[in-house]
Amino acid sequence: MRLKPQSWLSRLLVAGEGILRRTGILKYIRTKRRALFGHGPRAFQLSDLLTIEPLKSPDPDKVSIVVPVYNNIEDITDLIANLKTTVRDDAAKIILVNDCSPDERILPLLNAAAQGHANWLVINNATNLGFAAAVNKGITASEGHVIVLNSDIECPPGWIERLLTPITLNPEGVASVTPFSNHSSLTGFPRFSTEAPLGFIGKIEDVNRVFLRNPPVSIDTPSGVGFCLALNRKTIDRIGVFDEIYKRGYYEDTDWCQRAENAGFRNVVCGNLFVHHKIGSKSFSIPTRRALSHANFEIFRQRHPEFKAARRRFQKADPLLEVRSLAQATLWRGRAASAHLFIDDLTAGGSNDFSERYRNALVMQNAFIVKMVLREEETDILIYYSKGRIRLRQPFNPELMRLAKRFDVNEVVLNRVEGGNDIHGLVSKVSELSSERRVSVNTHDPSTIRSLIFL
């Protein structure tokens, strides 16, 4: 039955939708629907990350990079050089929006950068409009999907293809994509929501090589983060651009992502891309930044009261943990002199005591240790290095060959393995590993020695 605009049933349905929206029930129903049909957050286990092979990112559709600029000449100079190194002239349209920077050096710098490049465009605002409005002017001049970049960003080669892969593969479902970064509230590396200077992590070339080895997994997140944010053109056409009520900045990106989610789209993290985000805002002083953030958060909180709980659930579940941990472990392996795989069970005794002493001695010699503790239904994987310890977990059936390949293992220490573990099957895998990768195999346990002899 077609409803008349002023019919009592029409008014009832509109009122009912308003109640559902205000109480958060509508958001809850949509969230549950996405979860039931595979659109909810997924935590990838180590076995997933080792099994899914990295693939060449598909060529993206048309894309424009929008960079709002306000002072900060050192960082924008670095970013321009970075974009000219990592972005081909035919790969993207680059739009630099000067938001009436008081620094008179900015506009000549932007004009000089665009000179001779047909794909570069400079927009000069006569008055300061604020971050959201500056981005929107860039989006108005854009073609295809949009990547919003802060000026204090350093991107690795091939970053555009990787960032846009989730949208390219699922243009009807993914609204936004955010990479991992050392300075990002939801997609932080090496830890969640923690600032880490790049020098603490390593050279960007090393970090990029590590993330390139990750599979192109897309993991749902409550929101994208605007320091480097890919926006799907279909979503922009559906819900519009950033809301300029947020003026000079903060929460306009989170608001857009919540609107996209309410429209049935997803916001995801790109599992195989790390982007360096310099720490410390140079556009605003600390007091100004705090005041802007507080004022805009109140606007955002009133519009999206359910977001705080969603963020808390995301932080508690931490679906990005395995990706971060595997990347951090791989970085450590690159600095270590050698790698050793220890295979133990939970049985106490002299064999495990020997294993622990040997492991500690190796760590003191700058060795990288992978310790697999076999249980009935799963395997604990502990990574030891001089910088710390990482714990990974996966279902039993350990991916020995893939794990050894990932960390370029030099030695396997096959320790005491009893109980319900298939020792013969395990020894067989270790023997295969030894022959294929020329890895030395050592053991200190008599029962394990017998299995090696009678294999």
C-alpha positions in Angstrom: 0.0 0.0 0.0 1.3 3.4 -0.9 1.1 5.8 2.0 -0.1 9.4 1.6 2.4 11.9 3.1 0.0 13.2 5.7 -1.7 9.9 6.6 -1.9 8.8 10.2 0.2 5.6 9.4 2.9 7.7 7.7 3.1 10.0 10.7 3.2 7.0 13.1 6.1 5.4 11.1 8.1 8.6 11.1 7.5 9.1 14.8 8.5 5.5 15.4 11.8 5.9 13.4 12.6 9.0 15.4 12.2 7.2 18.7 14.3 4.3 17.5 17.0 6.7 16.3 17.0 8.8 19.5 17.2 5.7 21.8 19.9 4.1 19.8 17.8 1.0 19.0 18.0 1.7 15.2 21.8 1.9 15.4 21.8 -1.4 17.4 19.6 -3.2 14.8 21.8 -2.0 12.0 25.0 -3.1 13.8 23.5 -6.5 14.6 22.4 -6.9 10.9 26.0 -6.2 9.7 27.4 -8.6 12.2 25.0 -11.4 11.2 25.8 -11.0 7.5 29.5 -10.8 7.9 29.9 -7.0 8.2 30.9 -6.9 11.8 34.4 -6.5 13.2 36.6 -9.5 12.7 39.7 -10.3 14.7 42.2 -12.1 12.5 44.2 -14.9 14.1 47.9 -15.6 13.4 46.9 -18.6 11.3 44.8 -16.3 9.1 47.6 -13.8 8.6 50.1 -16.5 7.7 47.8 -18.4 5.4 46.3 -15.5 3.4 48.9 -14.7 0.8 49.7 -11.0 0.1 48.4 -10.0 -3.3 49.1 -7.2 -5.7 46.7 -4.4 -5.0 44.3 -3.8 -7.9 44.5 -0.6 -9.8 42.1 1.9 -8.1 39.5 3.9 -9.9 39.9 7.6 -10.2 41.2 9.2 -7.0 42.0 12.7 -5.8 44.2 13.6 -2.8 43.0 16.6 -0.8 45.5 18.3 1.4 44.3 21.2 3.6 47.2 23.6 4.4 47.5 26.1 7.2 51.0 27.4 7.9 53.4 24.6 8.9 55.8 25.2 6.0 58.4 22.6 7.0 55.9 19.7 7.0 54.1 20.8 3.8 57.5 21.1 2.0 58.3 17.5 3.1 54.8 16.2 2.0 55.1 17.8 -1.4 58.4 16.1 -2.0 56.9 12.8 -0.7 53.9 13.0 -3.0 56.1 13.7 -6.0 58.1 10.6 -5.1 55.3 8.2 -4.4 52.4 9.4 -6.7 52.7 9.1 -10.5 51.3 12.0 -12.4 48.6 9.8 -13.9 47.7 8.1 -10.7 45.8 10.8 -8.8 44.7 14.4 -8.9 46.4 16.3 -6.1 44.5 19.3 -4.6 46.3 21.6 -2.2 43.9 23.9 -0.3 45.6 26.9 1.3 43.3 28.0 4.0 44.4 31.6 4.2 47.7 30.8 5.9 49.3 33.8 7.6 52.7 32.5 6.5 53.3 34.3 3.2 55.7 31.6 2.0 52.9 29.0 1.8 51.1 30.1 -1.4 54.2 30.5 -3.5 55.4 27.1 -2.3 52.1 25.5 -3.4 52.1 27.3 -6.7 55.6 26.2 -7.5 54.8 22.6 -6.6 51.9 22.6 -9.0 53.7 24.3 -11.9 54.2 21.9 -14.8 51.9 19.2 -13.4 48.4 19.1 -15.0 47.2 16.9 -12.2 48.1 19.3 -9.4 45.6 22.0 -8.4 46.0 24.9 -5.9 43.0 26.4 -4.2 43.6 29.6 -2.2 40.9 30.6 0.3 40.6 34.4 0.7 39.5 33.9 4.4 40.2 31.1 6.9 37.3 28.7 6.6 38.6 25.9 8.9 39.6 22.3 8.3 36.2 20.9 7.4 35.3 23.6 4.9 38.8 23.5 3.3 38.5 19.8 2.8 35.0 20.3 1.3 36.4 22.8 -1.2 38.9 20.2 -2.2 36.2 17.4 -2.5 34.1 19.8 -4.7 37.1 20.0 -7.1 37.9 16.3 -6.9 37.4 13.3 -9.2 36.6 9.8 -8.1 37.4 8.6 -4.6 39.0 11.1 -2.2 42.0 10.7 0.1 42.2 13.4 2.8 45.8 13.9 4.0 47.2 16.0 6.8 50.3 18.0 5.9 52.4 16.2 8.5 52.3 12.8 6.8 55.0 10.6 5.1 53.7 7.9 2.8 55.6 4.9 1.5 55.7 3.8 -2.2 52.5 2.0 -3.4 50.4 3.5 -0.6 47.5 4.7 -2.8 46.8 1.2 -4.2 46.9 -0.4 -0.8 44.8 2.2 0.9 42.1 2.0 -1.8 42.0 -1.8 -2.1 39.1 -2.3 0.4 37.0 0.2 -1.5 38.0 -1.1 -5.0 37.1 -4.7 -3.9 33.9 -3.7 -2.2 32.6 -0.4 -3.6 29.1 -0.9 -2.3 30.1 -1.6 1.3 33.2 0.2 2.4 32.9 4.0 3.2 36.3 4.8 4.5 39.8 3.2 4.9 42.5 4.2 7.4 46.1 2.8 7.5 48.1 1.9 10.6 50.2 4.7 12.0 52.5 5.6 14.8 50.1 8.5 15.7 46.5 7.5 15.3 43.7 7.1 17.9 42.2 3.9 16.6 44.8 2.4 14.3 48.0 3.0 16.3 51.1 0.9 15.9 52.8 -0.6 17.7 50.1 -0.1 20.4 46.5 1.0 20.3 45.8 4.7 20.7 49.4 5.5 21.6 51.8 8.1 20.1 55.2 6.6 19.2 57.9 8.6 17.5 59.1 6.9 14.3 62.6 6.5 15.8 61.1 4.3 18.5 59.6 2.0 15.9 62.3 2.0 13.1 63.0 3.4 9.7 59.9 3.9 7.6 61.4 1.8 4.8 61.7 -1.1 7.3 58.2 -0.7 8.6 56.8 -0.5 5.1 58.6 -3.8 4.1 57.0 -5.5 7.1 53.5 -4.3 6.3 53.9 -5.2 2.7 54.2 -8.8 3.8 50.8 -8.6 5.5 47.7 -9.8 3.6 45.3 -7.1 2.4 42.8 -7.8 5.3 40.1 -5.2 6.0 39.1 -5.0 9.7 36.0 -3.1 10.8 36.5 -0.1 13.0 34.0 2.3 14.7 35.5 5.2 12.7 38.2 6.3 10.3 40.9 8.7 11.3 41.4 11.9 9.2 45.2 12.1 9.1 45.1 9.8 6.1 41.5 8.8 5.2 40.2 7.3 2.0 36.6 8.2 1.2 34.4 6.2 -1.2 32.9 8.4 -3.9 29.6 6.4 -3.7 29.4 7.2 0.0 30.1 10.9 -0.5 27.4 11.0 -3.1 25.0 9.3 -0.7 25.7 11.2 2.6 27.5 14.3 1.5 30.8 15.9 2.6 32.2 16.9 6.1 29.8 18.9 8.3 31.2 22.4 8.6 29.7 22.8 12.0 33.1 21.5 13.3 34.7 24.6 11.7 38.5 24.7 12.5 38.8 20.9 13.1 38.4 17.8 15.2 35.6 15.2 15.0 34.5 16.1 11.5 36.0 12.8 10.2 34.4 10.7 13.0 31.1 12.4 12.3 31.3 11.6 8.6 32.1 7.9 9.4 29.2 7.6 11.8 26.8 9.0 9.2 28.3 6.5 6.7 27.7 3.7 9.1 24.1 4.7 9.7 23.7 4.7 5.9 24.8 1.0 5.9 28.5 1.4 5.0 31.5 0.1 6.8 34.7 1.9 8.1 37.7 -0.3 7.9 41.5 -0.5 8.6 43.9 -1.4 5.9 46.0 -4.3 7.3 49.0 -3.9 5.0 49.8 -0.2 5.1 51.7 2.0 7.6 51.8 5.7 7.2 54.1 7.9 9.3 52.3 10.7 11.1 54.5 13.3 12.7 53.8 13.9 16.4 52.7 17.4 17.6 50.3 19.8 16.0 52.0 22.8 14.4 48.7 24.4 13.2 47.4 25.1 16.7 48.9 25.7 20.2 48.1 23.1 22.8 45.5 25.3 24.6 43.7 26.1 21.3 43.8 22.4 20.3 42.3 21.3 23.6 39.6 24.0 23.4 38.6 23.0 19.8 38.6 19.3 20.6 36.5 19.8 23.7 33.9 22.0 22.0 33.6 19.8 18.9 33.4 16.6 21.0 30.3 18.0 22.7 28.7 18.5 19.3 29.7 15.1 18.2 28.6 13.4 21.5 25.1 14.8 21.3 24.8 13.7 17.7 26.2 10.2 18.2 25.8 9.2 21.8 26.3 5.5 21.0 29.9 6.0 19.7 31.6 6.1 23.1 30.3 2.6 23.9 31.2 1.3 20.4 34.8 2.7 20.8 35.1 1.0 24.2 33.9 -2.3 22.8 36.4 -2.0 19.9 39.3 -1.2 22.3 38.3 -4.2 24.6 38.1 -6.6 21.7 41.1 -5.2 19.9 40.6 -6.9 16.5 43.8 -5.3 15.3 46.0 -7.0 17.9 47.3 -9.9 15.8 48.1 -7.6 12.8 50.1 -5.3 15.1 51.8 -8.1 17.0 52.9 -9.9 13.8 54.2 -6.7 12.3 56.1 -5.8 15.5 57.6 -9.3 15.8 58.7 -9.2 12.1 60.4 -5.8 12.8 62.3 -7.3 15.7 63.4 -10.3 13.6 64.9 -7.9 11.1 67.2 -6.6 13.8 68.2 -9.9 15.3 71.3 -11.9 14.6 69.4 -15.2 14.3 66.0 -16.8 14.9 65.2 -19.9 16.9 61.9 -21.8 17.2 61.3 -23.5 20.5 58.5 -26.1 20.7 57.3 -27.0 24.2 54.3 -28.3 26.1 53.1 -27.3 29.6 55.0 -30.3 31.3 57.4 -29.2 34.0 60.8 -30.8 34.3 64.4 -30.7 33.4 63.8 -30.4 29.7 61.8 -27.2 30.0 64.4 -25.8 32.5 67.1 -26.4 30.0 65.0 -24.8 27.3 64.4 -21.7 29.4 68.1 -21.3 30.2 69.1 -21.8 26.5 66.5 -19.3 25.4 67.6 -16.6 27.8 71.2 -17.1 26.8 70.3 -16.7 23.1 68.3 -13.5 23.8 71.4 -12.0 25.5 73.2 -12.6 22.1 70.6 -10.6 20.1 68.7 -13.6 19.0 65.0 -13.7 18.1 63.0 -16.5 19.8 59.6 -18.0 18.8 58.3 -20.3 21.6 55.3 -22.5 20.7 53.6 -23.8 23.8 51.3 -26.7 22.7 47.9 -27.1 24.4 45.0 -29.5 23.7 43.0 -27.1 21.6 45.3 -24.2 20.7 48.9 -23.0 20.7 50.4 -20.1 22.6 53.1 -18.4 20.6 55.5 -16.2 22.6 58.0 -14.0 20.9 61.1 -13.0 22.9 63.6 -10.3 21.9 65.8 -7.9 23.8 63.1 -5.2 23.3 60.3 -7.2 25.0 57.8 -10.0 24.6 54.8 -10.5 22.4 52.1 -13.1 22.8 50.1 -14.5 19.9 47.4 -17.2 20.0 46.0 -19.5 17.3 44.1 -22.8 17.0 46.2 -25.9 17.5 47.4 -27.0 14.1 50.4 -24.6 14.0 51.5 -23.3 10.7 55.1 -24.4 11.2 56.4 -23.9 7.7 54.8 -20.5 7.3 55.9 -19.4 10.7 59.5 -20.5 10.0 59.4 -18.8 6.6 58.0 -15.5 8.1 60.8 -15.3 10.7 63.6 -17.0 8.7 64.2 -19.5 11.5 67.8 -20.9 11.8 67.2 -23.5 14.5 64.3 -25.6 15.9 64.6 -26.7 19.5 62.1 -29.5 19.8 61.5 -29.9 23.5 59.3 -32.2 25.7 55.9 -32.7 24.0 53.6 -35.1 25.6 49.9 -35.5 26.6 47.4 -35.3 23.8 49.9 -33.8 21.3 50.6 -35.7 18.1 54.4 -35.9 18.7 55.0 -38.0 15.6 53.1 -35.7 13.4 54.9 -32.7 14.9 58.3 -34.3 14.5 57.4 -35.1 10.9 56.7 -31.4 10.2 60.0 -30.4 11.9 61.9 -32.9 9.7 60.2 -31.5 6.6 61.2 -28.0 7.8 64.8 -29.1 8.3 65.1 -30.6 4.8 63.4 -27.8 2.9 64.9 -24.8 4.7 68.1 -26.4 6.0 67.2 -25.6 9.6 69.1 -27.4 12.3 67.0 -29.4 14.8 68.0 -29.9 18.4 66.4 -31.6 21.4 67.2 -32.4 25.0 64.3 -34.7 25.8 64.7 -38.6 25.6 61.1 -39.2 24.4 61.5 -36.7 21.6 64.8 -38.3 20.7 63.1 -41.7 20.4 60.5 -40.1 18.1 63.2 -38.6 15.9 65.0 -42.0 15.7 61.9 -44.1 14.9 60.2 -41.6 12.5 
